[in-house]
């Protein structure tokens, strides 16, 4: 074992010497690959290839991915199999569809798409999941429909309410599909986030994810068994997170699937941006947004069921989630899925999957094409056939012309057609895709090596504007804006970011670019541009040049502008990771970086920081987080030593404990507040009832009731905001969400309107005596003769000029949503000629939900709409009133679930 250990450490030392640009110190067997040696995911790919080539073996992929130390790699080497040429006959190609199957053109939601496929071809293959070298695990549409139904029942059993967010922290696998569609079927909103892969960065990972979980107010988190410990730490940071479960915890629940029917405008996904230029933001995407994008992309590439899609992209990222999975899901395209970590362990696996399963559609960021073009040894490609690959998407990061050329040149002998290379552009705010080039044209490269990203997808528009918001001429750089059916309505629970996104009907992509002959060329991110002395400086080319220097860790360079308060401009800062330790070598590297900065920028860099490994921050998709690096630099803590895992976990545990204490204090305060409100209500009821007994006139009792309700609302310290003004006489039609609705309306509406309540209350002790004293009318809710007579009485009262407050839903539930409106209020309005005033209550459900008896403080808003005059006395006129009133209430109440 001595010789293999020496050879292995020698290989690692050689790689480190290249990364550092000089001799590397001896490599200890217990050195941690990432923390001590600075070997990240991409460097690990290179290391794996060198070990296999030197020892003539094929390393076990699971062991390579899980290896933490050099000793772990040595153990993986001992278990390695002899290196053999790939067995290209290992699995037969996927069975082609027997004729065209069409597409679900009438589907309004993703659940409609699933039902369409399951009803027509339940046994059709949806996903073939590849795990290492094991046979593919098939998943059919019928199996997916049954399993997501079971997951939905489990979610409802755990208390998930319609409209609540569920975070999905799962790797690529069957469980992800079950959880995602199960959340939708249960009425929830899925929020994918990436699971922790490196314990060395667990604290930063969980704190970033805690921001997402807190922002979306997730009620549940679905994860894998191995990540439950990390998820519990996350739960301690977020008070709203009630349950942490695995998919296995959800399955096995008997009974029918939840009877929930989402609409096309309901939220289908909260896609959190990667945070490469700031804090992550939750992009709200409806079913209509997603389906519009999928259909537009499918039209652009001629997608059909005869295609085969191959993907290793992570499902928590929009390109893998929407572009690969949901696109294949919609068109009935079999999806061959490779776990992301399996690709990183052996990149050639991606190409061999395309070969074996005759893949026609596949996508990846630029770095993946670069690895395959430059790193994979020739003997791993012997016998490879890529002639079936008709669309090779390149997106999610800047597309490099040199990479496109290298990849096409290397794989032309293996059947790859250079015209299949398809650089594309998109963003989460447009679901995923925005511009595609003409099919089969191949890359179009402009001056300076800038690659065209194509033309807008069908139904979408793109423009470039100058700093004044005016559309820029051809080939003039400016901000890229877009609009179309895939465009988000904004960011969840982030009105400030939403306002910054919108430019009237257009949305700001945050990118810079120009248009030439109708095609879009992206030149950079707006926030990454450095402005010094009026000159706009893009960081990308300098980062790439510095990253190519010996001694600099490739892909670990950040160039950004830092505020210079003295001059009012920006200082150019270059941060480059290196392992060089000798002063002379570091000084030589610094001089070389300074020369490159002068050559690329036309001016010297103001500060060059030579940092250790993992100082340059990156997103989950590998993009440089320049804004985050800038923030740490300006605070003087960029490159602060990373704490040991034990200290990170202790910090998280302490933070969670302090959070638990704060939540306990809030719960005690909330309990005391609830008791205070009940005492206040009891006092108001006693005093109010006593005075009502002696007040002689109806008008006096109405004014007294209004005054008591107003005083009670003010003393409760509820924050109530009223939008609009009420004018009498009218029939007020309002949604019903809580027992406090009547109190709020009695306080904010002028004295005079009489509430209409269910007749059951008339038999309740005390209430049955008190309510009629201030004019409450009782009606029968069911289809009896008494109900007909009550409706006539309401019509007569409205005709006589009496104002009424009615809850057309009849009752309320714990779950958010506006139910069907009954007709009595609108029939009375139509027959009496009295206008209907729609009133929307927002927030009262949070004050006191159905089934709860302890009120809570929560902001309440009351939206009083414009009066709706009836246009006749007939049934159709009453229906028109009902539909218009309900549309107005839906628009303002914030709970747009349910159906008429």
Secondary structure, DSSP 4 states (H G I P E B T S, - for coil): -HHHHHHHHHHHHHHHHHHHTSPPPPPPTT-BTTTTT---HHHHHHHHHHHHHHHTEE--HHHHHH--BHHHHHHHHHTPEEP----TTSSPPPPPPSS-----TT--SHHHHHHHHHHHHTTSEEEEEE-TTSPPEEEEHHHHHHHHHHHHHHHHHTTPPTT-EEEEE--SSHHHHHHHHHHHHTT-EEEE-PPP--GGGHHHHHHHHHHHHHHTT-SEEEE-GGGHHHHHHHHHH-TT--EEEEHHHHTT--SPPP-----TTSEEEEEE---TTSS--EEEEEHHHHHHHHHHHHHHHT--TT-EEEE---TTSHIIIIIIIIHHHHHT-EEEEE-HHHHHH-THHHHHHHHHHT--EEEE-HHHHHHHHHTS-GGGSTT---TT--EEEE-SSPPPHHHHHHHHHHHGGGT--GGGEEE-B--GGGSS--EEPPTT----B-GGGPBB--EEPTT-EEEEE-TTSPBPPTT--EEEEEESTT--S-BTT-HHHHHHHEETTEEEEEEEEEEETTEEEEEEEGGG-EEETTEEE-SHHHHHHHHTSTTEEEEEEEEEEEEETTTTEEEEEEEEEE---SHHHHHHHHHHHHHHHHHHHSS--SEEEEE-TT-S-B-TTS-B-HHHHHHHHHHT-TTPPPPPHHHHHHHHHHHHHHHHHHHHHHHHHHHHHHHHHHHHHHHHHHHHHHHHHH--SHHHHHHHHHHHHHHHHHHTT--EEEES---SS-EEEE----TTHHHHHHHHSPTT-EEEEEGGGGGSTTHHHHHHHTT-EEE--SSSHHHHHHHHHHHHHHHTT--EEE-TT-S--SS----PPPSHHHHHHHHHTPPEEEEEEESHHHHS-TT--S-----EEEEEEEEE--S-SSHHHHHHHHHHHHHHHHHHHS---S--
